[in-house]
Amino acid sequence: MKTADECFICQGLDRAVARSEDGRAVVMPFRDPFFEGHVVVAPATHTDTIDVDPATWSAMGTLIPDAIRGASDEDTAKCYLLALGDVDTGHLHFHVVPKKNGDVSLGQYVFGPEGWNVSR
C-alpha cells in the first residue's frame, strides 16, 4: 500500500472542485480521464477502505449524486460509478465517469458476451 506521500489522490487534493460540508470528502478531476468530465470522489485524508469511518462514508455518499449531476449534461447517456482496486493507492476513491451519446461503452471491459468478463 502506498503512503500519503506517494498517493495520487493525496497529491491532487488541492485540485478539489467540491468538498462535503464537514470537509471529510472531496470531488476532484481524475488525473487521466477516460471521458471528459471524469472525476473522483474520495476521503479528504489518506484512508483505506477498511478504515473509513461512518461520517466519511456519509460525506462521500452526499457528494456522489452531486458529482454525477455535475458531470452530466443534455448529451449524457449515463454516468458510471466505479470503485476499482487495480492500483493499490491505499486511498479509497470512486470514479464518476460520464458517458456521452456515441461514446464507447465501458461495459465491454467488465462484461463479456457471456456475462462477467473474468478468468477463473
Short mmCIF file of the C-alpha atoms (twelve columns), coordinates in Angstrom:
data_MODEL
# 
_entry.id   MODEL 
# 
loop_
_atom_site.group_PDB 
_atom_site.id 
_atom_site.type_symbol 
_atom_site.label_atom_id 
_atom_site.label_alt_id 
_atom_site.label_comp_id 
_atom_site.label_asym_id 
_atom_site.label_seq_id 
_atom_site.Cartn_x 
_atom_site.Cartn_y 
_atom_site.Cartn_z 
_atom_site.pdbx_PDB_model_num 
ATOM 1   C CA . MET A 1   0.000   0.000   0.000   1 
ATOM 2   C CA . LYS A 2   1.300   3.461   -0.890  1 
ATOM 3   C CA . THR A 3   1.783   6.168   1.702   1 
ATOM 4   C CA . ALA A 4   0.047   9.539   1.547   1 
ATOM 5   C CA . ASP A 5   3.261   10.991  0.062   1 
ATOM 6   C CA . GLU A 6   3.033   8.513   -2.847  1 
ATOM 7   C CA . CYS A 7   -0.747  8.695   -3.332  1 
ATOM 8   C CA . PHE A 8   -2.048  10.430  -6.480  1 
ATOM 9   C CA . ILE A 9   -5.257  11.346  -4.675  1 
ATOM 10  C CA . CYS A 10  -3.468  12.998  -1.756  1 
ATOM 11  C CA . GLN A 11  -1.202  14.802  -4.226  1 
ATOM 12  C CA . GLY A 12  -4.263  16.166  -6.073  1 
ATOM 13  C CA . LEU A 13  -6.393  17.333  -3.136  1 
ATOM 14  C CA . ASP A 14  -5.543  20.956  -3.928  1 
ATOM 15  C CA . ARG A 15  -7.455  20.494  -7.212  1 
ATOM 16  C CA . ALA A 16  -10.717 19.629  -5.444  1 
ATOM 17  C CA . VAL A 17  -13.721 21.215  -7.156  1 
ATOM 18  C CA . ALA A 18  -16.125 20.411  -4.295  1 
ATOM 19  C CA . ARG A 19  -15.930 19.427  -0.639  1 
ATOM 20  C CA . SER A 20  -18.503 17.954  1.705   1 
ATOM 21  C CA . GLU A 21  -19.892 20.353  4.299   1 
ATOM 22  C CA . ASP A 22  -17.800 18.704  7.012   1 
ATOM 23  C CA . GLY A 23  -14.638 18.649  4.853   1 
ATOM 24  C CA . ARG A 24  -14.310 14.845  5.069   1 
ATOM 25  C CA . ALA A 25  -14.707 14.164  1.326   1 
ATOM 26  C CA . VAL A 26  -13.800 15.826  -1.970  1 
ATOM 27  C CA . VAL A 27  -14.592 15.729  -5.667  1 
ATOM 28  C CA . MET A 28  -11.604 16.270  -7.943  1 
ATOM 29  C CA . PRO A 29  -10.802 15.827  -11.641 1 
ATOM 30  C CA . PHE A 30  -9.190  12.467  -12.384 1 
ATOM 31  C CA . ARG A 31  -5.533  12.704  -13.439 1 
ATOM 32  C CA . ASP A 32  -6.067  10.587  -16.577 1 
ATOM 33  C CA . PRO A 33  -9.741  10.934  -17.569 1 
ATOM 34  C CA . PHE A 34  -11.383 8.231   -19.646 1 
ATOM 35  C CA . PHE A 35  -14.087 10.639  -20.851 1 
ATOM 36  C CA . GLU A 36  -14.487 14.401  -20.461 1 
ATOM 37  C CA . GLY A 37  -15.875 15.205  -17.008 1 
ATOM 38  C CA . HIS A 38  -14.330 12.126  -15.304 1 
ATOM 39  C CA . VAL A 39  -13.955 12.948  -11.587 1 
ATOM 40  C CA . VAL A 40  -13.038 11.116  -8.391  1 
ATOM 41  C CA . VAL A 41  -14.903 11.234  -5.075  1 
ATOM 42  C CA . ALA A 42  -12.617 10.410  -2.143  1 
ATOM 43  C CA . PRO A 43  -11.983 10.973  1.544   1 
ATOM 44  C CA . ALA A 44  -10.030 14.190  2.131   1 
ATOM 45  C CA . THR A 45  -7.426  12.252  4.106   1 
ATOM 46  C CA . HIS A 46  -5.434  9.150   3.163   1 
ATOM 47  C CA . THR A 47  -7.915  6.422   4.135   1 
ATOM 48  C CA . ASP A 48  -8.019  2.755   3.136   1 
ATOM 49  C CA . THR A 49  -11.425 1.147   2.557   1 
ATOM 50  C CA . ILE A 50  -11.308 -0.880  5.765   1 
ATOM 51  C CA . ASP A 51  -10.559 2.230   7.868   1 
ATOM 52  C CA . VAL A 52  -13.329 4.544   6.621   1 
ATOM 53  C CA . ASP A 53  -15.472 5.824   9.467   1 
ATOM 54  C CA . PRO A 54  -19.260 6.203   9.084   1 
ATOM 55  C CA . ALA A 55  -19.098 10.015  8.868   1 
ATOM 56  C CA . THR A 56  -16.678 9.814   5.915   1 
ATOM 57  C CA . TRP A 57  -18.862 7.218   4.148   1 
ATOM 58  C CA . SER A 58  -21.785 9.593   4.631   1 
ATOM 59  C CA . ALA A 59  -19.831 12.576  3.310   1 
ATOM 60  C CA . MET A 60  -18.841 10.654  0.172   1 
ATOM 61  C CA . GLY A 61  -22.423 9.445   -0.232  1 
ATOM 62  C CA . THR A 62  -23.599 13.038  -0.205  1 
ATOM 63  C CA . LEU A 63  -21.039 14.112  -2.820  1 
ATOM 64  C CA . ILE A 64  -21.537 11.231  -5.284  1 
ATOM 65  C CA . PRO A 65  -25.003 12.327  -6.539  1 
ATOM 66  C CA . ASP A 66  -23.738 15.925  -6.829  1 
ATOM 67  C CA . ALA A 67  -20.704 14.712  -8.805  1 
ATOM 68  C CA . ILE A 68  -22.960 12.714  -11.134 1 
ATOM 69  C CA . ARG A 69  -25.221 15.724  -11.718 1 
ATOM 70  C CA . GLY A 70  -22.184 17.974  -12.235 1 
ATOM 71  C CA . ALA A 71  -20.652 15.604  -14.791 1 
ATOM 72  C CA . SER A 72  -23.897 15.244  -16.740 1 
ATOM 73  C CA . ASP A 73  -25.465 17.414  -19.407 1 
ATOM 74  C CA . GLU A 74  -28.109 17.044  -22.124 1 
ATOM 75  C CA . ASP A 75  -25.756 14.790  -24.151 1 
ATOM 76  C CA . THR A 76  -25.002 12.376  -21.273 1 
ATOM 77  C CA . ALA A 77  -26.326 8.875   -21.896 1 
ATOM 78  C CA . LYS A 78  -25.325 7.581   -18.429 1 
ATOM 79  C CA . CYS A 79  -22.798 8.053   -15.649 1 
ATOM 80  C CA . TYR A 80  -20.686 5.143   -14.492 1 
ATOM 81  C CA . LEU A 81  -19.834 4.901   -10.791 1 
ATOM 82  C CA . LEU A 82  -16.783 2.697   -10.263 1 
ATOM 83  C CA . ALA A 83  -14.771 1.620   -7.261  1 
ATOM 84  C CA . LEU A 84  -11.606 -0.023  -8.560  1 
ATOM 85  C CA . GLY A 85  -8.708  -1.597  -6.730  1 
ATOM 86  C CA . ASP A 86  -6.279  -2.199  -9.591  1 
ATOM 87  C CA . VAL A 87  -3.647  0.249   -8.387  1 
ATOM 88  C CA . ASP A 88  -3.140  -0.096  -4.661  1 
ATOM 89  C CA . THR A 89  -3.018  3.543   -3.629  1 
ATOM 90  C CA . GLY A 90  -4.405  2.710   -0.213  1 
ATOM 91  C CA . HIS A 91  -6.802  5.645   -0.634  1 
ATOM 92  C CA . LEU A 92  -10.456 4.766   -1.144  1 
ATOM 93  C CA . HIS A 93  -11.970 6.539   -4.132  1 
ATOM 94  C CA . PHE A 94  -14.895 6.312   -6.527  1 
ATOM 95  C CA . HIS A 95  -14.742 7.256   -10.197 1 
ATOM 96  C CA . VAL A 96  -17.675 9.143   -11.728 1 
ATOM 97  C CA . VAL A 97  -17.366 8.732   -15.494 1 
ATOM 98  C CA . PRO A 98  -19.980 10.391  -17.722 1 
ATOM 99  C CA . LYS A 99  -20.716 8.582   -20.994 1 
ATOM 100 C CA . LYS A 100 -21.995 10.830  -23.753 1 
ATOM 101 C CA . ASN A 101 -24.234 9.626   -26.563 1 
ATOM 102 C CA . GLY A 102 -21.931 7.976   -29.105 1 
ATOM 103 C CA . ASP A 103 -19.091 7.193   -26.659 1 
ATOM 104 C CA . VAL A 104 -17.858 3.607   -26.446 1 
ATOM 105 C CA . SER A 105 -19.462 1.579   -23.655 1 
ATOM 106 C CA . LEU A 106 -17.275 0.744   -20.664 1 
ATOM 107 C CA . GLY A 107 -19.383 -2.376  -20.162 1 
ATOM 108 C CA . GLN A 108 -17.256 -4.266  -22.676 1 
ATOM 109 C CA . TYR A 109 -14.340 -4.034  -20.257 1 
ATOM 110 C CA . VAL A 110 -16.373 -5.557  -17.419 1 
ATOM 111 C CA . PHE A 111 -18.832 -7.844  -19.196 1 
ATOM 112 C CA . GLY A 112 -18.010 -10.311 -21.939 1 
ATOM 113 C CA . PRO A 113 -20.575 -11.947 -24.240 1 
ATOM 114 C CA . GLU A 114 -21.399 -14.485 -21.526 1 
ATOM 115 C CA . GLY A 115 -21.640 -12.106 -18.554 1 
ATOM 116 C CA . TRP A 116 -18.841 -11.123 -16.155 1 
ATOM 117 C CA . ASN A 117 -15.537 -10.906 -18.016 1 
ATOM 118 C CA . VAL A 118 -13.304 -12.786 -15.550 1 
ATOM 119 C CA . SER A 119 -10.788 -15.576 -15.793 1 
ATOM 120 C CA . ARG A 120 -11.147 -18.426 -13.350 1 
# 
